């Protein structure tokens, strides 16, 4: 299977697939962006990933 046929990774919440979750301040400032491949956040903020119990 070549790269063009592969599905992009996604995050699934309540059966819905999302390619990205953006966290914004009340002013609309982007402080964190979470994808299936990466977590990017503003230097003044921290993102914690909590694994589900298997």
PDBQT receptor file of N, H, CA, C and O in Angstrom, charges set to zero:
ATOM      1  N   UNK A   1       0.848  -1.177   0.000  1.00  0.00    +0.000 N 
ATOM      2  CA  UNK A   1       0.000   0.000   0.000  1.00  0.00    +0.000 C 
ATOM      3  C   UNK A   1       0.891   1.236   0.000  1.00  0.00    +0.000 C 
ATOM      4  O   UNK A   1       1.775   1.357   0.848  1.00  0.00    +0.000 OA
ATOM      5  N   UNK A   2       0.672   2.151  -0.933  1.00  0.00    +0.000 N 
ATOM      6  H   UNK A   2      -0.047   2.052  -1.622  1.00  0.00    +0.000 HD
ATOM      7  CA  UNK A   2       1.498   3.355  -0.953  1.00  0.00    +0.000 C 
ATOM      8  C   UNK A   2       0.918   4.416  -0.019  1.00  0.00    +0.000 C 
ATOM      9  O   UNK A   2      -0.205   4.282   0.466  1.00  0.00    +0.000 OA
ATOM     10  N   UNK A   3       1.700   5.472   0.227  1.00  0.00    +0.000 N 
ATOM     11  H   UNK A   3       2.613   5.581  -0.167  1.00  0.00    +0.000 HD
ATOM     12  CA  UNK A   3       1.316   6.500   1.194  1.00  0.00    +0.000 C 
ATOM     13  C   UNK A   3       0.003   7.189   0.847  1.00  0.00    +0.000 C 
ATOM     14  O   UNK A   3      -0.728   7.590   1.752  1.00  0.00    +0.000 OA
ATOM     15  N   UNK A   4      -0.317   7.336  -0.427  1.00  0.00    +0.000 N 
ATOM     16  H   UNK A   4       0.277   7.010  -1.162  1.00  0.00    +0.000 HD
ATOM     17  CA  UNK A   4      -1.542   8.038  -0.805  1.00  0.00    +0.000 C 
ATOM     18  C   UNK A   4      -2.792   7.229  -0.470  1.00  0.00    +0.000 C 
ATOM     19  O   UNK A   4      -3.881   7.797  -0.386  1.00  0.00    +0.000 OA
ATOM     20  N   UNK A   5      -2.661   5.918  -0.276  1.00  0.00    +0.000 N 
ATOM     21  H   UNK A   5      -1.777   5.457  -0.344  1.00  0.00    +0.000 HD
ATOM     22  CA  UNK A   5      -3.805   5.078   0.063  1.00  0.00    +0.000 C 
ATOM     23  C   UNK A   5      -3.985   4.887   1.564  1.00  0.00    +0.000 C 
ATOM     24  O   UNK A   5      -5.003   4.347   1.996  1.00  0.00    +0.000 OA
ATOM     25  N   UNK A   6      -3.023   5.318   2.358  1.00  0.00    +0.000 N 
ATOM     26  H   UNK A   6      -2.196   5.756   2.006  1.00  0.00    +0.000 HD
ATOM     27  CA  UNK A   6      -3.107   5.152   3.804  1.00  0.00    +0.000 C 
ATOM     28  C   UNK A   6      -4.031   6.204   4.403  1.00  0.00    +0.000 C 
ATOM     29  O   UNK A   6      -4.067   7.350   3.956  1.00  0.00    +0.000 OA
ATOM     30  N   UNK A   7      -4.780   5.789   5.430  1.00  0.00    +0.000 N 
ATOM     31  H   UNK A   7      -4.751   4.858   5.794  1.00  0.00    +0.000 HD
ATOM     32  CA  UNK A   7      -5.598   6.750   6.160  1.00  0.00    +0.000 C 
ATOM     33  C   UNK A   7      -4.695   7.560   7.082  1.00  0.00    +0.000 C 
ATOM     34  O   UNK A   7      -3.756   7.028   7.674  1.00  0.00    +0.000 OA
ATOM     35  N   UNK A   8      -4.984   8.838   7.195  1.00  0.00    +0.000 N 
ATOM     36  H   UNK A   8      -5.746   9.271   6.713  1.00  0.00    +0.000 HD
ATOM     37  CA  UNK A   8      -4.236   9.680   8.123  1.00  0.00    +0.000 C 
ATOM     38  C   UNK A   8      -4.602   9.280   9.545  1.00  0.00    +0.000 C 
ATOM     39  O   UNK A   8      -5.757   8.949   9.810  1.00  0.00    +0.000 OA
ATOM     40  N   UNK A   9      -3.643   9.304  10.465  1.00  0.00    +0.000 N 
ATOM     41  H   UNK A   9      -2.704   9.574  10.250  1.00  0.00    +0.000 HD
ATOM     42  CA  UNK A   9      -3.950   8.988  11.862  1.00  0.00    +0.000 C 
ATOM     43  C   UNK A   9      -4.982   9.975  12.399  1.00  0.00    +0.000 C 
ATOM     44  O   UNK A   9      -5.026  11.132  11.980  1.00  0.00    +0.000 OA
ATOM     45  N   UNK A  10      -5.795   9.516  13.312  1.00  0.00    +0.000 N 
ATOM     46  H   UNK A  10      -5.759   8.576  13.653  1.00  0.00    +0.000 HD
ATOM     47  CA  UNK A  10      -6.799  10.391  13.890  1.00  0.00    +0.000 C 
ATOM     48  C   UNK A  10      -7.008  10.064  15.363  1.00  0.00    +0.000 C 
ATOM     49  O   UNK A  10      -6.551   9.038  15.866  1.00  0.00    +0.000 OA
ATOM     50  N   UNK A  11      -7.702  10.955  16.028  1.00  0.00    +0.000 N 
ATOM     51  H   UNK A  11      -8.073  11.789  15.619  1.00  0.00    +0.000 HD
ATOM     52  CA  UNK A  11      -8.059  10.790  17.432  1.00  0.00    +0.000 C 
ATOM     53  C   UNK A  11      -9.550  10.491  17.456  1.00  0.00    +0.000 C 
ATOM     54  O   UNK A  11     -10.333  11.207  16.833  1.00  0.00    +0.000 OA
ATOM     55  N   UNK A  12      -9.951   9.448  18.164  1.00  0.00    +0.000 N 
ATOM     56  H   UNK A  12      -9.314   8.866  18.670  1.00  0.00    +0.000 HD
ATOM     57  CA  UNK A  12     -11.357   9.073  18.201  1.00  0.00    +0.000 C 
ATOM     58  C   UNK A  12     -11.936   9.379  19.578  1.00  0.00    +0.000 C 
ATOM     59  O   UNK A  12     -11.398   8.943  20.596  1.00  0.00    +0.000 OA
ATOM     60  N   UNK A  13     -13.035  10.132  19.603  1.00  0.00    +0.000 N 
ATOM     61  H   UNK A  13     -13.471  10.486  18.776  1.00  0.00    +0.000 HD
ATOM     62  CA  UNK A  13     -13.735  10.480  20.836  1.00  0.00    +0.000 C 
ATOM     63  C   UNK A  13     -15.216  10.208  20.618  1.00  0.00    +0.000 C 
ATOM     64  O   UNK A  13     -15.826  10.753  19.698  1.00  0.00    +0.000 OA
ATOM     65  N   UNK A  14     -15.788   9.369  21.463  1.00  0.00    +0.000 N 
ATOM     66  H   UNK A  14     -15.293   8.926  22.210  1.00  0.00    +0.000 HD
ATOM     67  CA  UNK A  14     -17.211   9.014  21.356  1.00  0.00    +0.000 C 
ATOM     68  C   UNK A  14     -17.604   8.597  19.942  1.00  0.00    +0.000 C 
ATOM     69  O   UNK A  14     -18.675   8.959  19.453  1.00  0.00    +0.000 OA
ATOM     70  N   UNK A  15     -16.732   7.834  19.292  1.00  0.00    +0.000 N 
ATOM     71  H   UNK A  15     -15.863   7.540  19.688  1.00  0.00    +0.000 HD
ATOM     72  CA  UNK A  15     -17.030   7.316  17.964  1.00  0.00    +0.000 C 
ATOM     73  C   UNK A  15     -16.788   8.290  16.824  1.00  0.00    +0.000 C 
ATOM     74  O   UNK A  15     -16.920   7.908  15.662  1.00  0.00    +0.000 OA
ATOM     75  N   UNK A  16     -16.439   9.529  17.115  1.00  0.00    +0.000 N 
ATOM     76  H   UNK A  16     -16.331   9.840  18.060  1.00  0.00    +0.000 HD
ATOM     77  CA  UNK A  16     -16.153  10.532  16.088  1.00  0.00    +0.000 C 
ATOM     78  C   UNK A  16     -14.646  10.652  15.913  1.00  0.00    +0.000 C 
ATOM     79  O   UNK A  16     -13.907  10.669  16.897  1.00  0.00    +0.000 OA
ATOM     80  N   UNK A  17     -14.185  10.736  14.667  1.00  0.00    +0.000 N 
ATOM     81  H   UNK A  17     -14.785  10.722  13.868  1.00  0.00    +0.000 HD
ATOM     82  CA  UNK A  17     -12.756  10.852  14.375  1.00  0.00    +0.000 C 
ATOM     83  C   UNK A  17     -12.387  12.319  14.158  1.00  0.00    +0.000 C 
ATOM     84  O   UNK A  17     -13.086  13.053  13.459  1.00  0.00    +0.000 OA
ATOM     85  N   UNK A  18     -11.285  12.726  14.765  1.00  0.00    +0.000 N 
ATOM     86  H   UNK A  18     -10.718  12.130  15.333  1.00  0.00    +0.000 HD
ATOM     87  CA  UNK A  18     -10.775  14.090  14.631  1.00  0.00    +0.000 C 
ATOM     88  C   UNK A  18      -9.316  14.018  14.218  1.00  0.00    +0.000 C 
ATOM     89  O   UNK A  18      -8.580  13.152  14.691  1.00  0.00    +0.000 OA
ATOM     90  N   UNK A  19      -8.886  14.924  13.337  1.00  0.00    +0.000 N 
ATOM     91  H   UNK A  19      -9.484  15.628  12.953  1.00  0.00    +0.000 HD
ATOM     92  CA  UNK A  19      -7.476  14.937  12.953  1.00  0.00    +0.000 C 
ATOM     93  C   UNK A  19      -6.651  15.774  13.914  1.00  0.00    +0.000 C 
ATOM     94  O   UNK A  19      -5.432  15.617  13.985  1.00  0.00    +0.000 OA
ATOM     95  N   UNK A  20      -7.314  16.679  14.667  1.00  0.00    +0.000 N 
ATOM     96  H   UNK A  20      -8.304  16.807  14.609  1.00  0.00    +0.000 HD
ATOM     97  CA  UNK A  20      -6.572  17.555  15.553  1.00  0.00    +0.000 C 
ATOM     98  C   UNK A  20      -7.509  18.135  16.610  1.00  0.00    +0.000 C 
ATOM     99  O   UNK A  20      -8.697  18.337  16.358  1.00  0.00    +0.000 OA
ATOM    100  N   UNK A  21      -6.966  18.398  17.785  1.00  0.00    +0.000 N 
ATOM    101  H   UNK A  21      -6.001  18.235  17.990  1.00  0.00    +0.000 HD
ATOM    102  CA  UNK A  21      -7.677  19.103  18.846  1.00  0.00    +0.000 C 
ATOM    103  C   UNK A  21      -6.864  20.351  19.152  1.00  0.00    +0.000 C 
ATOM    104  O   UNK A  21      -5.687  20.258  19.500  1.00  0.00    +0.000 OA
ATOM    105  N   UNK A  22      -7.486  21.515  19.024  1.00  0.00    +0.000 N 
ATOM    106  H   UNK A  22      -8.442  21.590  18.741  1.00  0.00    +0.000 HD
ATOM    107  CA  UNK A  22      -6.818  22.771  19.348  1.00  0.00    +0.000 C 
ATOM    108  C   UNK A  22      -7.402  23.313  20.644  1.00  0.00    +0.000 C 
ATOM    109  O   UNK A  22      -8.620  23.332  20.822  1.00  0.00    +0.000 OA
ATOM    110  N   UNK A  23      -6.536  23.753  21.546  1.00  0.00    +0.000 N 
ATOM    111  H   UNK A  23      -5.546  23.738  21.402  1.00  0.00    +0.000 HD
ATOM    112  CA  UNK A  23      -6.951  24.342  22.816  1.00  0.00    +0.000 C 
ATOM    113  C   UNK A  23      -6.687  25.841  22.725  1.00  0.00    +0.000 C 
ATOM    114  O   UNK A  23      -5.564  26.273  22.465  1.00  0.00    +0.000 OA
ATOM    115  N   UNK A  24      -7.743  26.629  22.944  1.00  0.00    +0.000 N 
ATOM    116  H   UNK A  24      -8.655  26.279  23.156  1.00  0.00    +0.000 HD
ATOM    117  CA  UNK A  24      -7.659  28.076  22.798  1.00  0.00    +0.000 C 
ATOM    118  C   UNK A  24      -7.971  28.774  24.114  1.00  0.00    +0.000 C 
ATOM    119  O   UNK A  24      -8.703  28.247  24.952  1.00  0.00    +0.000 OA
ATOM    120  N   UNK A  25      -7.406  29.970  24.288  1.00  0.00    +0.000 N 
ATOM    121  H   UNK A  25      -6.811  30.399  23.608  1.00  0.00    +0.000 HD
ATOM    122  CA  UNK A  25      -7.783  30.811  25.421  1.00  0.00    +0.000 C 
ATOM    123  C   UNK A  25      -9.116  31.472  25.096  1.00  0.00    +0.000 C 
ATOM    124  O   UNK A  25      -9.617  31.342  23.979  1.00  0.00    +0.000 OA
ATOM    125  N   UNK A  26      -9.687  32.171  26.053  1.00  0.00    +0.000 N 
ATOM    126  H   UNK A  26      -9.280  32.277  26.960  1.00  0.00    +0.000 HD
ATOM    127  CA  UNK A  26     -10.949  32.876  25.807  1.00  0.00    +0.000 C 
ATOM    128  C   UNK A  26     -10.785  33.976  24.760  1.00  0.00    +0.000 C 
ATOM    129  O   UNK A  26     -11.769  34.421  24.170  1.00  0.00    +0.000 OA
ATOM    130  N   UNK A  27      -9.544  34.417  24.528  1.00  0.00    +0.000 N 
ATOM    131  H   UNK A  27      -8.745  34.056  25.008  1.00  0.00    +0.000 HD
ATOM    132  CA  UNK A  27      -9.254  35.429  23.496  1.00  0.00    +0.000 C 
ATOM    133  C   UNK A  27      -9.026  34.814  22.125  1.00  0.00    +0.000 C 
ATOM    134  O   UNK A  27      -8.808  35.539  21.154  1.00  0.00    +0.000 OA
ATOM    135  N   UNK A  28      -9.071  33.484  22.027  1.00  0.00    +0.000 N 
ATOM    136  H   UNK A  28      -9.248  32.896  22.816  1.00  0.00    +0.000 HD
ATOM    137  CA  UNK A  28      -8.843  32.815  20.756  1.00  0.00    +0.000 C 
ATOM    138  C   UNK A  28      -7.386  32.491  20.483  1.00  0.00    +0.000 C 
ATOM    139  O   UNK A  28      -7.050  32.047  19.386  1.00  0.00    +0.000 OA
ATOM    140  N   UNK A  29      -6.513  32.705  21.461  1.00  0.00    +0.000 N 
ATOM    141  H   UNK A  29      -6.787  33.066  22.353  1.00  0.00    +0.000 HD
ATOM    142  CA  UNK A  29      -5.086  32.399  21.297  1.00  0.00    +0.000 C 
ATOM    143  C   UNK A  29      -4.879  30.885  21.389  1.00  0.00    +0.000 C 
ATOM    144  O   UNK A  29      -5.338  30.247  22.335  1.00  0.00    +0.000 OA
ATOM    145  N   UNK A  30      -4.195  30.326  20.414  1.00  0.00    +0.000 N 
ATOM    146  H   UNK A  30      -3.822  30.845  19.645  1.00  0.00    +0.000 HD
ATOM    147  CA  UNK A  30      -3.889  28.895  20.404  1.00  0.00    +0.000 C 
ATOM    148  C   UNK A  30      -2.803  28.605  21.434  1.00  0.00    +0.000 C 
ATOM    149  O   UNK A  30      -1.703  29.152  21.355  1.00  0.00    +0.000 OA
ATOM    150  N   UNK A  31      -3.119  27.735  22.408  1.00  0.00    +0.000 N 
ATOM    151  H   UNK A  31      -4.012  27.291  22.472  1.00  0.00    +0.000 HD
ATOM    152  CA  UNK A  31      -2.113  27.401  23.421  1.00  0.00    +0.000 C 
ATOM    153  C   UNK A  31      -1.649  25.956  23.323  1.00  0.00    +0.000 C 
ATOM    154  O   UNK A  31      -0.600  25.607  23.865  1.00  0.00    +0.000 OA
ATOM    155  N   UNK A  32      -2.424  25.102  22.632  1.00  0.00    +0.000 N 
ATOM    156  H   UNK A  32      -3.276  25.386  22.192  1.00  0.00    +0.000 HD
ATOM    157  CA  UNK A  32      -1.998  23.713  22.442  1.00  0.00    +0.000 C 
ATOM    158  C   UNK A  32      -2.701  23.131  21.233  1.00  0.00    +0.000 C 
ATOM    159  O   UNK A  32      -3.862  23.438  20.962  1.00  0.00    +0.000 OA
ATOM    160  N   UNK A  33      -1.987  22.293  20.516  1.00  0.00    +0.000 N 
ATOM    161  H   UNK A  33      -1.044  22.043  20.736  1.00  0.00    +0.000 HD
ATOM    162  CA  UNK A  33      -2.529  21.576  19.373  1.00  0.00    +0.000 C 
ATOM    163  C   UNK A  33      -2.138  20.111  19.531  1.00  0.00    +0.000 C 
ATOM    164  O   UNK A  33      -0.959  19.781  19.661  1.00  0.00    +0.000 OA
ATOM    165  N   UNK A  34      -3.140  19.241  19.519  1.00  0.00    +0.000 N 
ATOM    166  H   UNK A  34      -4.098  19.509  19.414  1.00  0.00    +0.000 HD
ATOM    167  CA  UNK A  34      -2.917  17.821  19.768  1.00  0.00    +0.000 C 
ATOM    168  C   UNK A  34      -3.381  17.036  18.549  1.00  0.00    +0.000 C 
ATOM    169  O   UNK A  34      -4.530  17.157  18.123  1.00  0.00    +0.000 OA
ATOM    170  N   UNK A  35      -2.483  16.233  17.992  1.00  0.00    +0.000 N 
ATOM    171  H   UNK A  35      -1.550  16.135  18.338  1.00  0.00    +0.000 HD
ATOM    172  CA  UNK A  35      -2.840  15.349  16.882  1.00  0.00    +0.000 C 
ATOM    173  C   UNK A  35      -2.419  13.932  17.257  1.00  0.00    +0.000 C 
ATOM    174  O   UNK A  35      -1.817  13.714  18.308  1.00  0.00    +0.000 OA
ATOM    175  N   UNK A  36      -2.733  12.984  16.402  1.00  0.00    +0.000 N 
ATOM    176  H   UNK A  36      -3.221  13.162  15.548  1.00  0.00    +0.000 HD
ATOM    177  CA  UNK A  36      -2.343  11.599  16.668  1.00  0.00    +0.000 C 
ATOM    178  C   UNK A  36      -0.828  11.426  16.600  1.00  0.00    +0.000 C 
ATOM    179  O   UNK A  36      -0.290  10.456  17.135  1.00  0.00    +0.000 OA
ATOM    180  N   UNK A  37      -0.140  12.358  15.947  1.00  0.00    +0.000 N 
ATOM    181  H   UNK A  37      -0.577  13.145  15.513  1.00  0.00    +0.000 HD
ATOM    182  CA  UNK A  37       1.309  12.248  15.777  1.00  0.00    +0.000 C 
ATOM    183  C   UNK A  37       2.116  13.141  16.703  1.00  0.00    +0.000 C 
ATOM    184  O   UNK A  37       3.290  12.866  16.950  1.00  0.00    +0.000 OA
ATOM    185  N   UNK A  38       1.503  14.224  17.231  1.00  0.00    +0.000 N 
ATOM    186  H   UNK A  38       0.549  14.447  17.031  1.00  0.00    +0.000 HD
ATOM    187  CA  UNK A  38       2.311  15.207  17.944  1.00  0.00    +0.000 C 
ATOM    188  C   UNK A  38       1.460  16.035  18.901  1.00  0.00    +0.000 C 
ATOM    189  O   UNK A  38       0.248  16.157  18.724  1.00  0.00    +0.000 OA
ATOM    190  N   UNK A  39       2.103  16.597  19.905  1.00  0.00    +0.000 N 
ATOM    191  H   UNK A  39       3.088  16.498  20.049  1.00  0.00    +0.000 HD
ATOM    192  CA  UNK A  39       1.495  17.562  20.819  1.00  0.00    +0.000 C 
ATOM    193  C   UNK A  39       2.391  18.792  20.816  1.00  0.00    +0.000 C 
ATOM    194  O   UNK A  39       3.581  18.705  21.119  1.00  0.00    +0.000 OA
ATOM    195  N   UNK A  40       1.818  19.923  20.477  1.00  0.00    +0.000 N 
ATOM    196  H   UNK A  40       0.851  19.993  20.231  1.00  0.00    +0.000 HD
ATOM    197  CA  UNK A  40       2.567  21.175  20.446  1.00  0.00    +0.000 C 
ATOM    198  C   UNK A  40       1.864  22.132  21.402  1.00  0.00    +0.000 C 
ATOM    199  O   UNK A  40       0.643  22.277  21.353  1.00  0.00    +0.000 OA
ATOM    200  N   UNK A  41       2.638  22.790  22.278  1.00  0.00    +0.000 N 
ATOM    201  H   UNK A  41       3.630  22.673  22.318  1.00  0.00    +0.000 HD
ATOM    202  CA  UNK A  41       2.004  23.722  23.209  1.00  0.00    +0.000 C 
ATOM    203  C   UNK A  41       2.866  24.952  23.419  1.00  0.00    +0.000 C 
ATOM    204  O   UNK A  41       4.079  24.932  23.212  1.00  0.00    +0.000 OA
ATOM    205  N   UNK A  42       2.211  26.016  23.833  1.00  0.00    +0.000 N 
ATOM    206  H   UNK A  42       1.226  26.032  24.001  1.00  0.00    +0.000 HD
ATOM    207  CA  UNK A  42       2.883  27.264  24.169  1.00  0.00    +0.000 C 
ATOM    208  C   UNK A  42       3.845  27.003  25.322  1.00  0.00    +0.000 C 
ATOM    209  O   UNK A  42       3.589  26.145  26.167  1.00  0.00    +0.000 OA
ATOM    210  N   UNK A  43       4.928  27.729  25.356  1.00  0.00    +0.000 N 
ATOM    211  H   UNK A  43       5.135  28.425  24.670  1.00  0.00    +0.000 HD
ATOM    212  CA  UNK A  43       5.962  27.526  26.374  1.00  0.00    +0.000 C 
ATOM    213  C   UNK A  43       5.418  27.732  27.793  1.00  0.00    +0.000 C 
ATOM    214  O   UNK A  43       5.958  27.156  28.737  1.00  0.00    +0.000 OA
ATOM    215  N   UNK A  44       4.386  28.522  27.963  1.00  0.00    +0.000 N 
ATOM    216  H   UNK A  44       3.947  28.990  27.195  1.00  0.00    +0.000 HD
ATOM    217  CA  UNK A  44       3.832  28.802  29.288  1.00  0.00    +0.000 C 
ATOM    218  C   UNK A  44       2.779  27.790  29.733  1.00  0.00    +0.000 C 
ATOM    219  O   UNK A  44       2.198  27.940  30.808  1.00  0.00    +0.000 OA
ATOM    220  N   UNK A  45       2.528  26.777  28.931  1.00  0.00    +0.000 N 
ATOM    221  H   UNK A  45       3.000  26.656  28.058  1.00  0.00    +0.000 HD
ATOM    222  CA  UNK A  45       1.500  25.789  29.237  1.00  0.00    +0.000 C 
ATOM    223  C   UNK A  45       2.074  24.382  29.164  1.00  0.00    +0.000 C 
ATOM    224  O   UNK A  45       3.115  24.150  28.549  1.00  0.00    +0.000 OA
ATOM    225  N   UNK A  46       1.385  23.458  29.797  1.00  0.00    +0.000 N 
ATOM    226  H   UNK A  46       0.540  23.646  30.297  1.00  0.00    +0.000 HD
ATOM    227  CA  UNK A  46       1.798  22.052  29.817  1.00  0.00    +0.000 C 
ATOM    228  C   UNK A  46       0.607  21.196  29.392  1.00  0.00    +0.000 C 
ATOM    229  O   UNK A  46      -0.532  21.492  29.753  1.00  0.00    +0.000 OA
ATOM    230  N   UNK A  47       0.865  20.148  28.636  1.00  0.00    +0.000 N 
ATOM    231  H   UNK A  47       1.791  19.907  28.343  1.00  0.00    +0.000 HD
ATOM    232  CA  UNK A  47      -0.168  19.192  28.245  1.00  0.00    +0.000 C 
ATOM    233  C   UNK A  47       0.205  17.848  28.844  1.00  0.00    +0.000 C 
ATOM    234  O   UNK A  47       1.323  17.369  28.655  1.00  0.00    +0.000 OA
ATOM    235  N   UNK A  48      -0.723  17.239  29.564  1.00  0.00    +0.000 N 
ATOM    236  H   UNK A  48      -1.631  17.628  29.718  1.00  0.00    +0.000 HD
ATOM    237  CA  UNK A  48      -0.497  15.917  30.138  1.00  0.00    +0.000 C 
ATOM    238  C   UNK A  48      -1.314  14.900  29.355  1.00  0.00    +0.000 C 
ATOM    239  O   UNK A  48      -2.507  15.096  29.124  1.00  0.00    +0.000 OA
ATOM    240  N   UNK A  49      -0.671  13.818  28.951  1.00  0.00    +0.000 N 
ATOM    241  H   UNK A  49       0.298  13.658  29.139  1.00  0.00    +0.000 HD
ATOM    242  CA  UNK A  49      -1.356  12.716  28.281  1.00  0.00    +0.000 C 
ATOM    243  C   UNK A  49      -1.572  11.616  29.309  1.00  0.00    +0.000 C 
ATOM    244  O   UNK A  49      -0.624  11.165  29.952  1.00  0.00    +0.000 OA
ATOM    245  N   UNK A  50      -2.803  11.190  29.461  1.00  0.00    +0.000 N 
ATOM    246  H   UNK A  50      -3.573  11.556  28.939  1.00  0.00    +0.000 HD
ATOM    247  CA  UNK A  50      -3.146  10.178  30.453  1.00  0.00    +0.000 C 
ATOM    248  C   UNK A  50      -3.659   8.950  29.715  1.00  0.00    +0.000 C 
ATOM    249  O   UNK A  50      -4.681   9.007  29.031  1.00  0.00    +0.000 OA
ATOM    250  N   UNK A  51      -2.938   7.836  29.860  1.00  0.00    +0.000 N 
ATOM    251  H   UNK A  51      -2.108   7.789  30.415  1.00  0.00    +0.000 HD
ATOM    252  CA  UNK A  51      -3.306   6.598  29.174  1.00  0.00    +0.000 C 
ATOM    253  C   UNK A  51      -4.544   5.977  29.808  1.00  0.00    +0.000 C 
ATOM    254  O   UNK A  51      -4.765   6.079  31.015  1.00  0.00    +0.000 OA
ATOM    255  N   UNK A  52      -5.341   5.335  28.969  1.00  0.00    +0.000 N 
ATOM    256  H   UNK A  52      -5.162   5.252  27.989  1.00  0.00    +0.000 HD
ATOM    257  CA  UNK A  52      -6.501   4.592  29.455  1.00  0.00    +0.000 C 
ATOM    258  C   UNK A  52      -6.022   3.281  30.059  1.00  0.00    +0.000 C 
ATOM    259  O   UNK A  52      -5.004   2.732  29.639  1.00  0.00    +0.000 OA
ATOM    260  N   UNK A  53      -6.740   2.793  31.021  1.00  0.00    +0.000 N 
ATOM    261  H   UNK A  53      -7.568   3.239  31.362  1.00  0.00    +0.000 HD
ATOM    262  CA  UNK A  53      -6.419   1.480  31.588  1.00  0.00    +0.000 C 
ATOM    263  C   UNK A  53      -6.844   0.413  30.598  1.00  0.00    +0.000 C 
ATOM    264  O   UNK A  53      -7.992   0.390  30.154  1.00  0.00    +0.000 OA
ATOM    265  N   UNK A  54      -5.925  -0.465  30.256  1.00  0.00    +0.000 N 
ATOM    266  H   UNK A  54      -4.992  -0.446  30.617  1.00  0.00    +0.000 HD
ATOM    267  CA  UNK A  54      -6.244  -1.535  29.298  1.00  0.00    +0.000 C 
ATOM    268  C   UNK A  54      -6.756  -2.756  30.002  1.00  0.00    +0.000 C 
ATOM    269  O   UNK A  54      -7.074  -3.754  29.355  1.00  0.00    +0.000 OA
TER     270      UNK A  54
